[in-house]
Amino acid sequence: MGFSLKVGIVGLPNVGKSTLFNALLKKQAAYVANFPFATIEPNVGVVPVPDERLKKLAEVVKESECMNQVPPEVPVTVEFVDIAGLIAGASKGEGLGNKFLSHIRETDAVCHVVRLFEDPDIIKQGVVDPVSDFTTIETELALADLQTIEKQKDPGNTLDKELRKKWSVVQKYQEVLAKGEPARVVEVSEEEQKYAKELSLLTNKPILVALNANEEDLKKATDLEKEYAQKFKLSEDQVIVISAKTESELSELSNEDQKAYLKDLGVEKSGLERLIKKAFATLGLITFLTAGEKEVRAWTIKNGWNAQKASGVIHTDFEKKFIKADVVDFDEFISNTGWKGSRENGKARSEGKDYLMKDGDVVEFKIGS
């Protein structure tokens, strides 16, 4: 199976996190209707990544292979994990304390939901303003990391080089975390990366911030994202303006109605789509495509992976028995109506194992027996 992306959703009470998560679960229910899933944990929402390219691929395959119907589309999915119980004092075991920490450890990225909307009916319990709410959660995570660091043993005057190197990395983190800063500001060399990974610090994970805004703020999302990226000291790729209320309403509608609704709001894409897009950018992920009679499918890989490594997400054996990859640029694949036309018109390239994959490559791997 491809590389599954897991995003943990954190936020103080009353910021709209549950509204957002429930909208994700509705999307999941619609998705699971097409794909039987093994039991999904109550706090996990598996959501398909909207990808217009799959529909076009399916139509081209139907036409070029003279099929009676279009092959099924299998999109990439993202798992959203609702990390409950994150309140000030959580690192000391208040709220759900340690349980939420173990849930976060298993995620690839953390999405902070902070509140930008006004609602006099919702008591602002501990919710002050987006920046201080963000800081409250970051501080909790940094305190939990400090505890992890403090459990590490000083190896003393050991001759073991590995232990000495690891200890120097531990000290680097300790210094930063003690100031209440996140672990990700620490610069580690490539060699030190291994030890950093072993510590699995929460504040070392890539982060996104979802600003839960009023519906009418969606039109000026780009300006708000710029403004708050500076306030949070993050890049614009990491900040998303979203309206949980809007997402909740969208999750009730058909695809066509969703488009019309978004158009009325003056926005092109739903907040969820933009959130997923920014998660991919922040984590350096891209998608390649496969197109056959059985299915058309999107696969997630890290940007910078070569063809041989990418083949392994389809099946682990592929990586071992890799011979070559036939690759066509997505637009060329569509305009040349599929594999046959692309090959006849010289648009299909034969690439070796070191070929660096690009987003939107349509690929057929040739595998030895």
N, C-alpha and C positions, 0 to 999 in steps of 0.2 A: 504494500500500500504506500501511496505517496506520503510525503512529508506533511503531517497534520499540524496545523498552527493552533496553539492554545493560548487564549488571551484571558487573563484574570481580571474581573471587574471589581474594583474597590471604590468605596465612597462612604462618607458619613451618613447617618440616618437622615431621611427626608431630603435627599438631593435629587430623588427621582430614579435612583438605581433600580429599584424593583420594577418600576413602570417600564424602564428600558429592557430589563431582563425578560419581563413577561412578553414584550413585543418580540423578542428574539425567540422565545419558546413557541409563539404562534407561527413564526416563520419555519421553525423546526418541524412543527406538526404538519405543515403543508409539504415540507420536503420529505419527511419520513414516510408520507403516504406513497411516494414513488420508490423509496429505497428502504427495505426492511433493515432496521438497525438493531444491534444487540441492545440489551437494556441500557438506557442512558441514565446516569446519575441524576437525582433531582436538581442538583445545582449546576448542571451542564446543559448548554444549548448548542446544538450542532446546526450551523447555518450554511446554506450553499452560497458561494461567492457568485454574485450576478456576473455573467460573462456573455455579452451579445455575440461573441465570435462563435460560440458552440452552435447556435441556431443556424448561422450561415454555413458552418461546416456540415451540419446534418443535411441541409438542403442540397449542398453540392454533392455529397456522397450518394444521396438518394438518386440524383439525376445521373451522375457518372456511372453508377453501378446498376442503373435501371431497376431500382427497388420499388416495391409497391408502397412502402411507407418510410418515413425518415427513421434513421437509427436513433436509439435513445441517447440523450445528452447526460453526461456525468460530470457535474461541476466540481471544482475544488471546494472543500468545506473548511470552515473555521469553527473551533470549539471555543465557546465563551463560558468561563467558569465564574459563577456568582460567588464571590468570596464574602461570606456573611460575617457579621460580628466585628467589623473593624471600627473600633471607637477609640477615643483618647484613652490611654491606659491599657490597650490591648496587649502590648508587649509585656506587661506585668501580669498577664493572665486574666484581665478583665474582659467582659464580653465573652466571645468564644475563644479568645486568646490563642493558645497553641494550635488549635484545630485549623484556624484560618491561615496560620503561618505555613502549615504543611501543604494546604491547598495552593498557596501562592508559589511555593517552591517548584511545583510541577508545571508551572506555566512558562511560555516563551517570552511573554511580555505582560506588562501590567497596565490596565487602562483605568485611570482615576476619573470618576464622575464627580464633577463639582458643579455647584448650582449657580446659574446666572439669571434664572427666571424669578419673577415676582409672583407670590401667591399668598395673600393675607390669611388664607384658610390653613396653610401649612405652618405649623409652629416652627420657627427657626431653631430647632434644638441643636445647639452647638454649631450651627451653620452660620458663619460670619460673612465671608466674602470668598470668591473663588481662590484667591492667592493664599489666604490664611487657612482655608480648608485643605488645600493641597499640601501646605506646609505641615499641618497637623498629621496627616496620613504619612507623609514622607518621614516625619520625626518618629512615628510609631515603628515604621519599617526599619529605620536606621537604628533605633534602640534594640529591636529584635536582632539585627545584625551584630550589634555590639556584644550582645549576649553570646552569639555564636562565636565571635572572635575571642571573647574572654574564656571560653571553654577550651581554647587551643593551649597545648602545653609547651612551655619554653623548653627546647631541647638542651639548653645549657651548652657546655663546651664539647659538643659531640663532634666526632670525626665524619659523621654521615653528612655528605654534601647536600643530598636531597632535603634532609630535615632542616638544614641551615637555610637553604634557599626558601623553603616553604615558610619558615619562621620570619624571614625578612619581608615576605609578602604580607603575612599576618600583621606585622608591625605597621606596614604602610597603611593598611586598612584601618587599623586601630586608631591611628593618629587622626585620620579624616572623620571616622564615625564618632569619635569622642567629641568632635566639634559640632556634631549634629548634622554633618553633611553626608550626602549619599555616596555609597561606594563607587558609583560610576565615574566620579570625578578623579579617581586614582588612576594614574597612568601606569599600566603594566606592560612589560616587554612581551614579546612573543613566547619566550621561554617561561615567563612567570604566569602566562595565561592558564597553564595547566593547573597551577596551585589555586589560582583565583576561582577556577571552575569548581574545583573540589569543595571550596568553602560554600558554594551555592548561596551567595548573599542576595537578599531580596532587593536591595537598592542597587544591585549591579545589573538588574534586568532592564531591557529597553522599556521606556514608558511612553504612554499616550495620555493626553488629557482630553476628556470629552466635556465640553462646556454645555451643560443642559440649559438651553435658552428658551425664551418665548418664541412662539411660532413666527411672529413678525420680525424677529431678529435674524431669521435664516437668510433673508435677502442680503444682509451685510455680513454674512459669515466670514468671507475672506478678510475683511478689515478687522473683525473681532479676533480672528485667529492670529493675525499679525500682531495686534496689540497685546494679546495675552501671551503669545510665545515669548515676547520680550519680558513680560512680568514674571513668567515662570522660568525664564532663562533656558528655554528650549527652542528647537528649530520649528518652523511653521509646519513641517511635516508631522510634528508630534501633537499638534493641537487641532481639535475638531469641534466645530459648533454643531450641536445636535439638539433636536427637541424631542424628548422622550414621549411627550404627549402626541406629537405628530407621528412618531414611529409606531406608537400604539394604534393610532387611527389607520395608518397605512397597512398595518398587518392584517386588518379586517378586509382589505379590498383586493380585487383581482388585479393582475398586472396592468391591464389597460387603464383601469380606474386609478391605480396608483400614479401612473404617468400623468393623467389629467389633473389629479390633485396636486402633484408637485409643480406642474406648470402654473396652476392657479396661484401657488405660493411664490412663484417666480424663481424656483430653484430647479436644477437639472437632475440631481441625484439625491436619493434618500440619504439621511445621515448615516445609516448603517453601511451603505455602499462606500461612502466617503471614509468612514471609520476603518473599514477593511482595507481600502486602498492605501490609507496612511500607515496601517499596521504593516502591510507588505513593504512599503517604502522604508519604514523605520527598521524593519528586520532584514532588509536587503533580499527580499524574495521575488522571484519571477515565475511565470507560468509558461510551460510549453504544452503543445496540443498533439493528440493522436486522433486520426480519423479513419475509421474502417466501417465495414458493414455491421459489425457487432455493436459498436458504440463510437460516439465521438466524445473525447474526454480531455479535461484539463488536468495538469499535474503541477504541483508546486516544488520548486527547487531553490537553492540558494543562488543568488547572482554570482557568477564566477565559476560555477561547476562546469566540468567538461562533459562531453557526450557520454563517455563510459560511465561516469559516476551518476549522471542523470538517468541512464537506462535502469539503474538499480532501484529507482523508486517504483518502476513498473513491476519488476520481479528481481529478487536478490541474485538469482542465477544469471540474469542478463549481464550484470557487471563482469562476472567471471568469464562469460562466453562471448563477450562483445566482439563483433567483427567490424561493423561500420554503421553509420547512421545516414539515411537519406533525409535531407532537410529541404523544406520549401518555406519561403517567407509566407506568412498568412495571407497577405493581400494577393500575392502571386498565385497561391493555391486556389483562392476563390475565383480570380479572373481567368485562370486556366482550367476551371472546372475539374479540380481534383487531381489525384495522383497521375492518372494516365496522361491528361493534357499537360501537366507540369513537366512530366518526363519527356514527352514528345517535343515540347517547346524549349527544352534545355533549361528549365527553371528549377529542376530538382538537382541538388548538389549531393555528392557523395562525400561524407566527412569522416575523418578518423577519430580515434578515441580522445585526442587532445583538443578537438573543436570546442570552443567556448559557447555554450548555449545562450540564445537570446530570447527575450520575452516574445511570445507569439510564434516561435518556430513550430512548424507542423513537421512531425518527425515519424519515421518508420525505422526501427532498429533492426539490423540484421544480426542474428545471433547464431553462434555455432552449436553443433549438437554435443 
